[in-house]
């Protein structure tokens, strides 16, 4: 009985850490303005390895504004690329360091918006702020309860087989 409970508790801990380790990262753009009056706001989500964009909600306003239809995965993790249909308009933002699965705040060191190629204004502090999307505790509780139920059922069946 004690070994079953210990095994179950260990499985819950490992599953919780495995779920956290594979969490997506949500990055928020902050203070991203250009000398031509354009501004980029919003957020995007990458996989935990920061090699693919899973989703985005980016708005580009002011001079040279356009509706983004995609982001460039191949630029990751050191550059953020946003583009319109047919790459007619685009924004490139260069980071001080690569984005990682740990998230954090990364300063944007340079960038431009084209056509017209406005350049990024560097003050006050344009940056991308990343945070892991942590699973809700309720889902881990539900998973743990199910795992506990499976363990109890398996233990009862094992006892029935031994008694036969």
C-alpha positions, -999 to +999 in steps of 0.1 A: +000+000+000+027+025+010+047+018-022+016+023-043+009+057-027+046+067-031+045+057-067+013+077-073+027+108-056+059+106-076+039+102-109+019+133-100+050+154-094+067+142-126+035+149-146+032+184-131+068+192-140+065+177-175+034+198-181+051+229-170+083+222-190+063+218-222+043+250-216+039+276-244+054+310-239+033+341-243+054+372-254+040+407-251+054+436-271+059+468-250+069+504-261+075+495-297+072+527-317+089+539-348+102+573-360+075+574-387+047+573-361+038+536-364+034+515-332+032+478-327+013+463-298-001+429-288+013+395-280+022+362-296+027+326-283+056+304-292+062+267-284+085+260-254+115+257-276+108+291-292+111+277-327+075+282-339+047+308-335+015+291-322-007+322-323-006+359-324-027+390-317-006+419-331-019+454-340+000+479-360-012+515-359-002+549-371+017+558-403+024+527-424-001+506-404-012+473-418-031+442-408-007+414-399-015+380-414+015+361-401+048+359-382+081+344-394+090+312-375+125+310-391+136+343-376+131+329-341+146+331-314+166+363-320+143+382-344+106+389-344+091+391-380+056+403-387+041+405-422+011+414-443-004+395-472+023+388-498+050+404-475+040+438-490+044+453-455+065+439-427+081+446-393+114+432-381+125+436-345+160+425-334+165+414-298+194+419-274+194+381-267+175+351-279+141+343-265+141+311-244+116+287-229+121+304-196+105+336-208+116+369-193+121+405-205+143+410-235+152+445-248+146+452-285+178+467-298+167+478-333+140+473-359+122+487-388+088+488-405+085+488-443+076+500-468+088+535-459+112+518-435+106+537-404+132+528-377+125+518-342+127+545-315+149+531-287+135+552-258+118+544-234+128+508-235+111+488-263+110+452-251+093+418-255+081+403-222+077+365-221+058+344-196+051+306-196+015+296-199+011+274-168-017+248-168-046+255-145-044+237-112-079+222-118-066+203-148-037+189-128-061+180-100-084+162-125-054+144-140-042+134-105-077+121-095-079+100-126-044+086-120-054+078-084-085+060-096-066+039-120-041+030-093-068+020-069-086-001-095-053-018-105-045-026-069-080-041-063-077-063-094-042-074-084-056-085-049-085-104-066-060-123-088-038-132-058-069-144-038-079-168-066 
